[in-house]
Amino acid sequence: MVILSAEALEDRLNGLVKEVYAQLNDDFILVGIASGGVFLAQKLKGLLESKLRRMVEMGSIDITLYRDDLYTGLEHPVLGVTDLPCSIDGKKILLVDDVLFTGRTIRSALQELNDLGRPRLIRLLVLVDRGNRELPIHADFVGFHVETQYKDRIDVQLKEGGFEQDMVLLQNA
């Protein structure tokens, strides 16, 4: 079931850009969490650059080695690349992910960022907050809240990820 069409998603992203600008001004680095967060960060980068009329620094992190289920639940973990445009020491970080669920992905990302430097502050932006938190993690910027059952699935499809059109789907278990 489609819960956000391309038009609704674009409206939400434009709203998020306004919120980000109001709170962080223009002095931050976008950091997308692989893989969905990276595609979302790429989309936000274009919107932010249009609003700010300047280039926005962007990087990505792969949290595979920081997952708490690395040795218990993943048969063949695939390692990605962490690529940051500069040192994060003393910088504002806008951490981006597509879906916030249990909070474990964000915990892993925060741990990795801490290992890479000491940012001045980190703010979290997610497109969809689906509830069901297992850790005390919350997003500072949320595009859309949807209550789900634990076994449901949210699928964020973005053109940046190779999909034909942007949309967000809910697949009930």
C-alpha positions in Angstrom: 0.0 0.0 0.0 1.4 3.4 -1.0 1.5 5.7 2.1 3.4 8.6 0.4 3.1 9.3 -3.3 5.9 11.2 -5.2 4.0 14.5 -4.7 3.4 14.0 -1.0 7.0 12.9 -0.5 8.3 16.0 -2.3 6.1 18.2 0.0 7.5 16.5 3.1 11.1 16.9 1.9 10.6 20.6 1.2 9.1 21.0 4.7 12.1 19.2 6.2 14.5 21.4 4.3 12.8 24.5 5.8 13.0 23.0 9.3 16.7 22.1 8.9 17.5 25.5 7.6 15.7 27.2 10.5 17.5 25.2 13.1 21.0 24.5 11.6 21.3 27.5 9.2 23.8 26.5 6.6 26.8 25.2 8.6 26.5 21.4 8.6 27.6 18.2 6.9 24.9 15.8 5.6 25.8 12.2 6.5 23.6 9.4 5.0 23.5 6.0 6.6 24.0 3.3 3.9 22.0 2.5 2.0 18.6 4.1 2.1 19.9 7.1 4.1 22.5 7.8 1.5 19.8 8.0 -1.3 17.7 10.3 0.9 20.7 12.5 1.7 21.4 12.8 -2.0 17.9 14.0 -2.6 18.0 16.4 0.3 21.4 17.7 -0.8 19.9 19.0 -4.1 17.0 20.6 -2.3 19.2 22.2 0.3 21.7 23.5 -2.3 18.8 25.1 -4.1 17.6 26.8 -0.9 21.1 27.8 0.4 22.5 28.7 -3.1 25.8 26.9 -2.2 27.3 23.4 -2.2 26.4 21.3 0.8 29.1 18.8 2.0 27.8 15.3 2.1 29.3 12.0 3.2 28.1 8.4 4.0 28.7 5.9 6.6 28.3 2.1 6.5 27.4 0.7 10.0 27.8 -3.0 9.2 30.7 -3.5 11.6 28.9 -1.5 14.4 25.7 -3.6 14.3 24.8 -5.4 17.5 23.6 -8.4 15.5 26.7 -8.7 13.3 27.7 -12.1 14.7 24.3 -13.4 15.6 21.9 -12.6 12.8 23.8 -11.9 9.6 25.0 -14.9 7.6 27.0 -13.0 5.0 27.5 -9.3 6.0 28.4 -7.0 3.1 30.8 -4.3 4.0 30.2 -0.9 2.5 32.3 2.2 2.5 32.4 5.1 4.9 33.2 8.3 3.0 33.2 11.6 4.8 34.2 14.9 3.0 36.4 16.2 5.8 37.1 15.8 9.5 34.0 15.8 11.6 35.7 17.3 14.6 33.8 20.4 15.8 31.3 20.2 12.9 27.5 20.0 12.9 26.3 16.7 11.5 22.9 16.1 10.0 22.6 12.3 10.2 20.1 11.0 7.6 18.2 7.7 7.4 15.1 6.7 5.5 13.2 4.8 8.2 13.5 5.0 12.0 12.4 1.7 13.6 14.0 0.1 16.7 16.8 2.7 17.0 19.5 0.2 16.6 20.7 1.5 13.3 21.0 5.0 14.7 22.9 3.7 17.8 25.4 2.0 15.5 25.8 5.2 13.4 26.4 7.3 16.5 29.0 4.9 17.7 30.8 5.0 14.3 30.7 8.8 14.2 32.1 8.9 17.7 35.0 6.7 16.6 35.6 9.0 13.6 35.8 12.2 15.5 34.0 14.6 17.9 31.3 16.5 16.2 30.0 19.7 17.8 26.5 18.3 17.5 24.5 15.6 15.7 20.9 16.0 14.6 18.9 13.1 13.1 16.6 13.4 10.1 14.4 10.5 9.0 11.8 10.4 6.3 9.6 7.9 8.1 9.3 7.2 11.9 7.4 3.9 12.2 7.5 3.6 16.0 8.4 0.3 17.8 11.5 1.7 19.4 13.8 -0.6 21.4 16.3 2.1 22.4 15.7 5.7 23.6 16.4 7.3 20.2 14.3 10.0 18.6 14.6 12.0 15.4 14.9 15.8 15.4 13.4 16.1 11.9 10.7 13.6 10.8 8.9 13.7 7.4 6.1 11.3 8.3 5.0 9.3 11.3 3.2 6.0 10.7 2.2 3.4 13.4 3.2 -0.1 12.3 3.2 -3.6 13.7 6.6 -5.0 14.4 6.7 -7.4 11.4 5.4 -4.8 8.9 7.8 -3.4 6.4 8.3 0.2 5.2 9.9 0.4 1.7 11.2 3.8 0.7 11.7 3.9 -3.1 13.7 6.9 -4.4 14.9 7.6 -7.9 18.4 8.1 -6.4 18.2 4.4 -5.4 17.4 3.3 -9.0 13.6 3.3 -8.7 11.4 4.6 -11.5 9.6 7.0 -9.2 9.7 8.2 -5.6 7.2 6.7 -3.1 6.9 5.1 0.3 5.1 1.7 0.7 3.8 -0.1 3.7 3.8 -3.9 3.5 1.7 -5.5 6.2 2.9 -8.8 7.7 
